[in-house]
Amino acid sequence: MIELISDYIHATEFDASDKRKTKKFQIISNSSGAVLGWVGWYGAWRQYVFNPCNDTLFNHGCLDSISDFLVQLNEMQRANREKK
């Protein structure tokens, strides 16, 4: 699954064949195709987090877009948990 986060970056879901309970995504530059980091579940905080790759730079617009993506994922996770 590919999800457009902004005009400059998108998220690609990792292979779901490992039977994870939560999703994991690579954050990728639309212009270069470079992997900028990943988003995954951090159990200790019970939420999705962004882990940037070394030597990557982000302006506030990209960070806002990634933050919005995290909020969306965390809201979906909470909604799924409440259904059970």
N, C-alpha and C positions, 0 to 999 in steps of 0.2 A: 504494500500500500504506500502510495506517495501522497503527502499532504503539503500543499503550498502554505508556507508560513508567512512569507512576504514576497515582494518582487525580487528579493535577493537570495533567499534561502528556502529550502524545503526539507521535509522530514521523510525518511524512508524507513519503514518498519523492518526490523531484523527478521530473519527467518523464524517463523512461529512454530517450527517443527519440534523445538526443544520442550514443548508443553509448559511454557512459562505461564504463571497465573496473571502476570502483568506484561504489558507490551514494552518493547525497547526500540528506540529509534536512533538512526544516524541523522545528524543535522548536516546538510550539504549545501555548498555554495551553488547557486544557479548558474553563475557565470563561468566558474572554473571547474566545477564538479568535485572540488576538494572537500574532504570530510572535515568539518569544523569542530565536531564533538558528538556527544551522544546524550540522549535523554533516556532515563530508566528509573525504575522504582527503587527508592532507598528505604528499606524496611525500618531502620532505626527512627526515621522521621515520619514514616508512614505517608510518603508522598513522592511524586515524580520530581526528579532533579535534573539539572543540566550540568554535564561534565565536559568542559571545553578541552580540545586537543592542545598540546604544547604549542607555543609560538603562534597562537591565533589572536586576532584583534577584533573587537566588536565596538560599534558605536552605540549610542543610546537607542537608536531606532531598531537595530537588530536585537539588542537585549530586550527591548519592550516586546518585540514580536515573539521571541523565545519565551519570555515570561507569560505572555498571553496563551501560548501553546501549553505551557505547564499548567496554568489555571484551568484550561479546558480539560486536559487529561485528568487532573486531580478531581475536578467536579464529576467527570464521568465515572471515575473509580469510586467516589463516595456514593454516587447514585446506584451503582452496581452492588456495592456492599450493603446498602439499605434495602435492596430488593430481596436479599437472601434472608 
